[in-house]
Amino acid sequence: MHFFLLQETVQHGAAEAPSGLLSPNGGVMVWTLVIFIVLLLVLSKYAFKPITKAVEEREKALSDAIDAAQRDRDEANRLLQDQREQIAAARDEAQKIIADARAAAEQVRGTIIEHAHGETGELLDRARREIVAERDRAIADLRLEAIDLAIAGASRVIGKNLDDQSNRQLVEGFLASIPNSKIAPKAGVGV
């Protein structure tokens, strides 16, 4: 209570003396200090702790978000590198497949050409054999015709029929003694 009386005295004495806005006033200073301390205690008990906790949580959330973003960025870079490696591997694989296909095509081409050459050789050999066989048949046909003509000519000359077997054998023996080169034509069929 002494405090309040003192304060009243100070206030009455201050009221008597004109004071400016910047002149010190003890009562106002004491009450301002008391209110400040009480407000500081109330704020520290009820406001500072939740505010500090919220700021710390926000700071932790931001730090976690930054860390997560950095991890995501590192993961994205790793995945991008993996994709680039896979694309390079796929490109190499495609080049290998193309090279293998070209080699296989060249091998098939070589086989086809070799087979075609073999077939061509076979066809040429068969054609030569057929030509020789045709020539031999033609020579045989010419001999038979020559025998028939010789017999017909001789029968006219002699006047009798030389159609019997012994005369035919005689003429065939004569024609067989003549070389094939004299009977075959000089230009034309040949191998």
ABEGO torsion letter per residue (X at the ends): XAAAAAAAAAAAAAAABBBBAABBBAAAAAAAAAAAAAAAAAAAAAAAAAAAAAAAAAAAAAAAAAAAAAAAAAAAAAAAAAAAAAAAAAAAAAAAAAAAAAAAAAAAAAAAAAAAAAAAAAAAAAAAAAAAAAAAAAAAAAAAAAAAAAAAAAAAAAGBBAABAAAAAAAAAAAAABBAAAABBABEBBX
